Amino acid sequence: MTIIGAIVASAGLASIIYACAILARFGRKLGAVTKMRPLYKGYYAAIGFVGLALVTHFVRTSVFWAPPEAIPPVLSSSVFYFFLYYLPLAIGLSLALAITWFYWSWLLKERQ
């Protein structure tokens, strides 16, 4: 992974966080109008998970700039990145997708 790719990927994760924040606002308003359960709060949990992945991605990016002898062994471990980057990212995106489907699935039903 190059430094430019890491910076662009960080911007992508930040945009996912921003999109989840927008969906949380829309979900809150839609839920108030239709008297749905307040599941929009799950978007904030999704933002937390994706935020953890973003912070881990920043740490991983900083490893590219450090000399190899200065990198702690834990930061070179793929298990570290699995549990602090890939897993929280997958949980956060899955949670956001499930909530979005719950709130906005009526749009697909109305098309018929």
C-alpha positions in Angstrom: 0.0 0.0 0.0 1.4 3.4 -0.9 1.1 6.5 1.1 -1.2 8.2 -1.4 -3.5 5.1 -1.3 -3.5 5.1 2.4 -4.6 8.8 2.5 -7.3 8.2 0.0 -8.6 5.2 1.9 -8.7 7.3 5.0 -10.8 9.8 3.2 -13.1 7.0 2.1 -13.6 5.8 5.7 -14.3 9.4 6.8 -16.9 9.7 4.1 -18.6 6.5 5.3 -18.8 8.0 8.8 -20.3 11.2 7.4 -22.9 9.2 5.4 -23.9 7.2 8.5 -24.3 10.5 10.4 -26.6 11.8 7.6 -28.6 8.6 7.6 -28.9 8.8 11.4 -30.5 12.3 11.0 -32.8 11.1 8.3 -33.7 8.0 10.3 -34.5 10.1 13.4 -36.9 12.3 11.4 -38.5 9.4 9.5 -39.0 7.5 12.7 -40.6 10.5 14.4 -43.1 10.9 11.6 -43.9 7.2 11.2 -43.7 6.3 14.9 -41.0 3.6 14.3 -38.7 2.3 17.0 -35.6 4.5 17.4 -33.2 2.2 15.7 -31.4 5.2 14.2 -29.3 5.1 17.4 -27.6 2.1 15.9 -26.0 4.4 13.3 -24.0 6.0 16.1 -22.7 2.5 17.1 -21.8 2.0 13.4 -20.0 5.3 13.4 -18.0 4.2 16.5 -17.0 0.9 14.8 -16.0 2.6 11.5 -14.2 5.3 13.6 -12.2 2.6 15.3 -11.3 1.3 11.9 -10.3 4.8 10.8 -8.0 5.3 13.8 -6.4 1.9 13.2 -6.0 2.9 9.5 -4.2 6.0 10.6 -1.9 3.9 12.8 -1.2 1.6 9.9 -0.4 4.6 7.7 2.0 5.9 10.2 3.8 2.5 10.1 4.6 3.2 6.4 6.5 6.4 7.4 8.5 4.9 10.2 11.8 3.1 9.7 11.4 -0.7 9.9 13.5 -1.0 13.1 11.3 1.4 14.9 8.0 -0.4 14.3 6.7 -2.4 17.3 6.0 -6.1 16.4 2.3 -5.8 17.3 1.9 -3.3 14.5 3.3 -5.7 12.0 0.8 -8.4 13.0 -2.1 -9.3 10.7 -4.1 -10.4 13.7 -3.9 -6.9 15.2 -5.4 -5.4 12.0 -8.0 -8.1 11.7 -9.4 -7.3 15.2 -9.0 -3.6 15.1 -9.6 -2.7 11.4 -11.4 -5.4 9.4 -13.7 -6.7 12.1 -15.0 -3.3 13.3 -15.4 -2.1 9.7 -17.4 -5.2 8.8 -19.6 -4.9 12.0 -20.1 -1.2 11.5 -21.1 -1.5 7.8 -23.3 -4.5 8.4 -25.1 -2.6 11.3 -25.6 0.5 9.1 -26.9 -1.7 6.2 -29.4 -3.5 8.5 -30.7 -0.3 9.9 -30.9 1.4 6.5 -32.8 -1.6 5.2 -35.3 -1.4 8.1 -35.9 2.3 7.7 -35.9 2.6 3.9 -37.1 -0.8 2.5 -40.6 0.8 2.0 -39.1 2.6 -1.0 -38.6 -0.6 -2.8 -42.1 -1.8 -2.0 -43.7 1.4 -3.2 -42.2 1.0 -6.7 -44.5 -1.9 -7.6 
